[in-house]
Amino acid sequence: EFAYDAKMTIDQRPGASAANVLQIESDLLGVTMDLPEPFNKTPDLQKLLSLNLALDGTQQEINGVLGEDLRFLLDIDDSIITDGLVVIGEQDSSMKQLADNDTAGLAILGSIERFDLEPWVNLITSMGNANESTSELGSTIAFVDIQSDIFSLYGEELPEVSFRMEPSSAAAGWLTWVSSDAVQGEVVIPYDNDYYLQVDLEYLRLPGDEEDEAESADVGAGETEAVEQTSAAIAATDQVRGRDEDEEREDPLIGLDPRELPLMLFETDEFDIGDRQFGSWAFTLTPTGVGAEFHDINFDFRGLRLGRDEPDEAFEYLEPHFSWFYDGIEHNSELTGVLVAGDISGVLEANGYAPSVESDRAVFVTELRWPGTPAFFSSEHLSGRIDMRVDDGRFLRDSGTGGALRLVSFINLTAVFQRLRFSDDLLRSGLAFDEITGNLDLDDGLLTIEDRLVISGPSSLYQITGEVDLGEESINGEMFVTLPVSNNLPWIGLLTANIPLAVGAYLFDRIFGDQVDSLSSAVYTLSGPIEGLEPEFKQAFGSPDTAPALPQ
């Protein structure tokens, strides 16, 4: 029950054609309005309701105001809304002017300070579950056209978003078009929440934090030829990395509960967080009691693809899949699949690393997990495994960036080339290889090379063993270099500083060169920070099978 004032005007003149008018006013104290904000109301709050009902048989015209920001004009025939207008927020035009259009049905338009998508989706789908009122509502409403200052999308806030909704019996839901600098595309909101929310976007650009913007600067360096810009970008990244531990990077999706996400078919041509670009994505999302599962996942992340290439029998096949776990306190993420790239140098540069390796193809059989949400991927705490193969490429000479780009290689092979006194022509063109293969095991950011990482070329062989601390960006291992003797005599003497040994190797090659594959080997120690690492000569004529075990 609630208090109200009512006034009834009845035209009793003979032959009167004017409709009877009922006027009602109330502050709605004691009334609950269980609607999403800003239209919700608790019983203790006042919200002015003013109605003017023109009654003419089964036909009614209702002109009303609810609160300060909602006006409506409705035409009703036999208890069904046949035409009308609902205006949210302030409008320059009068209700009559706005209502004078050829559109049949109810039009809802206006502006709102904040629009939260999730409660409205829940409201629409719950109405559909309860009865057929949602589809009936769809036959009544012509369209919804709203401009929101803030558009809240499952925990993410996007500024200045316009959206338009129209009912569609063919899609069994509401066709929705969203447009802004942050998001643009089409969404189908189903009448029934047993169906999937369908999202097909041109782009989605979520806000990031300061470190996202700083780290993205080195990604932008992959899109420019200006080394100066690259250096400045990485310098900015280094400044961010030098912050105190108290200022660690925040997880941009930490406030999102994946258990509460809707069933969703998602696709976007472009996905960004802050200034960090994550490429194009598609997946099917199913929430669970412990998080959310992503099936049919495929993406192209800065040249690294998942789920977009035909399976190759030469590699183990893993179904592309992603799991996002959340227990109400901590987030954890797991990725499984076969990652594929063409020229790996483009992938490296797009991610802020020196394009030190070129290739025709690179394949990574991947099972990875890390603490945090999917957006909080960090090598410092990675666990799992990566089986890799990179085909037909070359290691490139240092491009002269002066350390502006971070080395992705475990070692700086340029330092090895220079120490071996390879020709300038070779250094300029790079060292060719047929393939790089290796099985990598990861445990909380500590990468262990299982057996060895092998770099094989037409006339050379490099084998790397040991461990890499991805958090500290340091290595403790060894490299075994094998090259033809006769073609590389200078490097033997240089490595060993032992003239008799060099002469002996030369004589061995001259005497037995036609009968054996004349190869010579040396062992390097790899120890210390990866950045600027120069391998130290340990011994000549070693091999991974005969070399002493690494110190623990």
N, C-alpha and C positions, 0 to 999 in steps of 0.2 A: 504494500500500500504506500501511496505517496500523495502529498497535497498538490492541488492544482486549482487554477481558476478557469472557468469556462463561461463562454458567452455565446448564445445561440440567436441568430437573426433569421426570422422566417417572414418571407414576403407573402402576406395574406390578401393582397389586392386581387380583385377578380381578373382573371386572365393574365396574371403576372407570369413572366417567363424567367425571371431572375432565379438563380439557384439559392437555396438556403445556405447560410454560412455559419460554421462552428469555429469559434476561436478558443484556443486552449493555451495556457501558459503555466509553466511549472519550473521550480528550481531542481527537481528530480532528487531531492534529498531522500535517502532510503532506497534509491534505485541503484542496482549494479549493472554496469555495462561491460560484459566480458568480451571486449574487442582489443585488438592490438593497439599500442600507442600510436597516436595521441588520442584515440577515441575511447579508450577504456575509462572506467569510472568506478570508484568505490562508493558504498552507500553514504559515507559521511561527507562527501564532497558535493558542492553545488555545481550544476551545469544548466544554464538557462535553455529551456525548450519553448519555442513559440511556434504554434501551428495555426494555419488558416485554411479550413477545409470548406470548399465549395461543393455542396451536395446537390446532385441532380439525377435522381433515380439511381440506376446502377453505376453512374459515372460520377467520378470525384476528381477535383483538382486540389492538390495539397501544396501549399506554399509555406515553407518553414525555415527556421533557424535553430541550430543546435550549437551551443557554446559560441565562441567568438569567431571560429574559422570554418564553419560548415553551414552552407545554405542549400536548399533543395526545392525543386519544383517538379511535382509528379502528376501525371495523368493516369487515372486508374479506371478500368472498366471491368465490372464484375469481379472485383478483388484482384485483378491482374494489372501490373504496371505496363502500360502500352507505350508510354513515351515519358521523357522526363530528363531532368538535369540535376546533377549534384556537383556543387562547386566547393573545393577545399582551398582555404587560404583567401587572400585578398585578390579581387579581380576588378579591373577598371570598368568593364562593361556591366550593364544591368542584367539581372536574371532573364528578363524577357528577351533581351537582345541575344544573349547566349543560347537561349532555348529555341530561337527562331532559326531552325536549320532543317534540312531534309532527312536527317538521320532518324531512322525508326528505332525505338527502344531507348533505354536509359543510358545517358552519357555521363561519365564521371571524369572531371578534369580539375586542374588546379595545381597548386604548389604546396609543398610540405617541407618542414625543416628537416625531419629525419624519417626515413622509411626503412623499417626492418623487414627484410624479405621473409625470413624464417617463420615468424608467427603468422604471417598472412598465408604462406604456403600451407602451414599446418591447419589454419582455419578453413581454407578452401577444401583441402583433401578430407578433413574430418567431417565437413558437411556432406561430402560425397559419400563417405562411409556410412553416415547415419541414415541417409535416405537419398532420394533422387534430387534433393533441393539444389545441389550444385549445378547439375545440368539444366534444371529449370531456371536457375539464376542466370546461366549462360544464355538462355533464350530470351531473357529479359534485358540484359545489359548489352548495349551496342559496342561500347569500348570504354576503356579507362586510359586517361592520358595525364600523366603526373610528372612534375619536375620536383626532384628532391635535392635539398642542399647536401644531405649526407645519405648515402645509400648503404645500408648495413647488410653484408652478404656473409652469413655464417661466421661472424666474428671479425670480418674485415670491413673497414669503412672506406667507401669510395666517394669522392666529392662530385657534386654537380652532375647527377645522373638523371636523364630523361628516360621514361619508359612508357610504352603503350601496350595495352592488353586487349585482346579480342577473343571471344569464345569461339571454339572450333569443335564441331561435332566429329569431324573427320579425325582430328588429333586427340579426341576425348579429353580435351583440356583447354587451357588458356594459352593462346599464342601471344608471346610477349617479346617485344623488341626493346632492347636497352641500348642507350647511346650516351657516351661521354668520352673524355680523354682517358678514362681509366678502364672502361669496358664498352665493348660494342658487339652486338650479335643477337641471336634469337634463342629464346627459352620457351619450352612447352611445360607448363605447370599442369599436371594431370588432375582430373576431377577426383580421382581415387588414389590414396597414398600407397596402394599396393602396386602402383605403376611407377615407372622411373621418371624422375625429373630429367628432361632432355635439354642439354645445354650445348649450343653450337655457336662459338664466338669467333670473331675476327681477331680480337685481342683481349687479354685480361692483364691489367697492370696494377698489382697490389703494392701498397706503400711498404717501404723498407726502412731500416735504421741507418745511422750514419756510416757504419762499417760497410753495409751493403753498397752504399754509394761510393765509398772509397775503393772497395775491392773491385767494383764494376769498372773503375777507371782503367784498370789494366786489361779488362775485357774489351773496352772500347779501343784499346791500342791495337787489337787485332783487326780493326776496321780502318786503320789509317796507316800511312807510310811514314809519318813523321816520328822519328826516333825521339825527338825532344819531348813530344807529347807522351810517348810511352814511358820515358824516364820519369817525367813528372807524375804520371799516374801511379807507377810502382812506388815512387817515393811517398806518395800519399798513403798507399797501402801499408808501407813499412811503418809510417807514423802511427797508423791505427793499431798495427800489430805490437807496437811498442808500448801500448797503454798498460796501466797496472792491471793485475788480475781482477781487481774489483770492477773493471770496466770491460769485462769480456763481452763478446758479441751476444746479443740477445736472439733468442729463437723467435722469428717473426710469426710463427703459427702456434706459439705455446698456449695461447688462450683459447684455442679451438679444440672442442671435444669431438673426435671423429666418430664416437658412438652415436652422436646426435645428428650426424649428417643424413640427408635423405638418400634413398635409392637414386642413382644418378648415372645417366649416360653423358659423358663430358667430352668435348672436343674444342680445342682452340688452336688457331694458327700461330698465335704468339702469346707467350706467358712470361711476364716479368715480375720480379719482386724488387721494389726500389728501382735502381738503375741496372740491376743484374738481370741479364736475359737468359731465359731457360728454354727457348725454342718452342716448337709446336708439340702438342700433347693430345692424346686421346686415351680414354679408359672407361671401364664400367665400375662404379663404386657401389659396394654393398656394406652398410654398417653392421657391426656385430656387437656382442656384449663386451668384447675386449678391445674394440677399436674399429677398424675398417679394412676391408680387403679390396684391392684394385685388380680386376681381371681385364683381359683383352687390352693390356696396356701397350702403347707404342708411343715413341717420341723421337724427335730429332733435336738433341740438345747440343748446340754449337758444333754440329757435324758428327756427333756420336749418336748412333741410331739404335733403337731397341724395338723389336717387333715389326720392322718394316722391310726385312730382307728374308728371302726364302731360306729355309734351313739348309745347311751344308753338311753332308754326311761326313766330311772330314773333321767335324767338331762335335763335341757333346752338345746335345740339344736340351735346353732348359726353357720351359714355358715362361714367357714374360709375366712376372707377377710382382706385386708390391703389397706389403703388409704394414699397417700403421697401428701400433699397439698403444693403448692408454688405459691405465688403471685408476684414473682420477688424480694421480700425483705425478707420475713420470710418463714421458713419451718415449717410444722406441720405434725404429724403422728397419725394414728388411727389403732388399731388392734382389730379385733373381732373374736371370736372363742372359742372352748372348748379345753383347754390345758390339756393334760393327761400325767401322769408319773407313773412308777411302784414304785420302792423303792425311796422315796423322798430324802433319805440321799445322794444318788449318785448325784442327781441334786444340792443339797445344796453344797456339797463339790466341785463339778465341777465349781460352781460359786463363790467359795471363802468363803463360810459360813461353820460354824461348822456343821458336820453331826449329829445334835442333835436329829433328828427324823427319824425313820425308818417306812416304810409302805409297804403294799402290792399294794396299788393303791392310786393315788391322782388325783383329777379332779378339774379344775378351769374354771368355766364359766366366760368368760372375755370380757369386753368392756373397752378398755383403749385408752387414747390419751395423747400425750406429745408434747411440743414444740421441734422443731428440725427435722432432717432427721431420717429415720429408724435406722441409726447407732448411733444416739445420745440418745438412750433410757437411762433414768435416773429416779430413784424412787423419786428424790427430787421434781419433777414437774409433777408427774403422776396425771391424773384425770380419772374418770370413775367408774367402779365397778368390783368386783371379788366375785363370789359366789363359795365357796370352800367346798370340802369334802375329807378327808383323811381317808382311811380305814385300819383297822387291823395293828397296829404298836406299837411302844413304843418310849418313850423319853429316850435318852441315858444319862448316867452319863458323866460329863465333862471328855474329853479324855486326859486331862493333857497338852493341848497345851499352857497353860499359857496366854490365851487371844489372841493367834496368829490368830485364826479364828473368824470372826465376827459372833455374835449370830443372827440367823434369827428369833428365837422365840421372842414373845413379852415379855416374862419373862424367867428367868433362873429357870426352874423347879427343878434343882438340889438343889438350895438354899432352896426351899420349902421342898424337901425330907429330907434334913439334919436337917432343923428346926423341922420337924415333927418326927425326930428320927426314920425314917424307918431303917430297918436292912441293914447292909452292902451288904448282898446278893441282896437285892432289888436295892440298889444303883448301884451295879455292872451290874445287868442285865437290869436295866431300868424299867420305869413304863409303863405297857402295856395299850393300849386303843383300843376300838372297832372302834371309829370314831371321827374325828374332823370336825365340821361343823360351818360355819359362812358366813355371808354376809357382805362384806367390801365395803364401799363407799370411794372414793378418790377425793380430790379436791386440786389440785396444791400441791401435796405431803403430805397433811394432810389426814390420814386414819382414818375413823370413823367406829367402829364396830356397825353395825346395830343390835339392840336388844342385842345379846351376841354371843361370840365365845364359843362354847361348846366342851369340851373334855370329852367324856364319856368312861368309862372302865368297866370291870367286876364288880368292887366293889368300884368305885370312880367316882366323877363327878367334873369337873372344869369348871367354867363359867367366862368369861372375858368380861368386858365392858370398854368403854372409847375410847380414841383417841391416835393415834401414829403419831408423826411428823417424816416422813421418811427422811426429810432433816437434821433435828437435831438429828435423831435417839434417840428420847425420847418418853416417854409414860406418859399419865395421865389417870388413870383408876382404876378399882378394879377387884379383883379375888375372886370368891366364891368357896371354897373347901368343898366338901361333901364326908365323909368317914364313914364306919361302926363304931359304938361306941365300941363294945366289942373287936374288933380286933385291935383297935388303941387307947386304953385308954390313953397311955402316951402323945399323942399329944394334947389332950384336956387340960390337966393340964399345959402343957408347953405353949400352946397358950395363955391361959387366966391368968396363974399364980394365979388361984383362986381355992383352994383346995375344998371348999364346992361345987362349981359348978361341979368340976370333979367328986366328990363323988356322987352328985345328978344324974349326967348323967349315972354313973355306975349303981346306984340303979334302975333308970328308965329302963335301958337295961335288968337288971336281972329280973325285975318284968314283963315287958311288951314285952320282946324280942320275945316270941313265937307268939305274936298277931300282932305286927306291924313291919314294915321294919325299923329297928333301925339304923337311920342315924344321924350324927351330922355334923354341918356346921360351917364354920368360914369365915370371910371376911378379905381380905388383901387389902391394898392400894398399887397401882403401880404408882410410880411417880419418874421421873428423867430419866437420860440416860439409854438406854436399856443395854448397855455394863456394866456388873457387877451389874445389878439391883438386889436388894434383897427385896422382898415384905415385907412390914411392917404390922404386925397384927393390925387389927382395932377393930373387935368385934367377938364374938362367936355366933353361931346359927343365922346367917344372911342368906339372900337369895336375889337374884337379884330383886325379886318382892317387898321385904320389906325394902331393904337398902335405906338410904337417897340418894338423887340425888347428882351427882358429882358436885364439885365446878366449876364454870365457870371462 
